[in-house]
Amino acid sequence: AGLWTVFTLGGVGSKPTPQLEQCSPLANQSLLLLLVLANLTDAPDMPNPYRQAIMSFKNTQDSSAFSSSNPHAFQINFNSLYTALCEQQKYDQATLLLYMLLHQNANVRTYVLARTDMENLV
């Protein structure tokens, strides 16, 4: 494909590359792995730790102190997460992650609903 691009002067008459090939393969595979792990079924005596982590993480920019009895709790910058999700909404796996976060994590849902630039996400 690279040689054909050179011959066609940067794409004249060449077929476009699929969208999934243009994004980072490592990021794509990591997101798919996260989705699979978070959607594993819970055992009767042991809840899914990945689902618990997705349901309970908090914003690093939140003014309240970070203290949680959940051993799987962590913090992430919601602004960076929101920006990345807005940029990747053309991919099914990013949309699925957003759907899962909006339904299972009250902190993310509150943050997204408080945003004034919702049109970027939609």
Beta strands, then each sheet from edge to edge (+ up, - down):
strand 1: 58-59
strand 2: 75-76
sheet 1: 1+ 2+
end
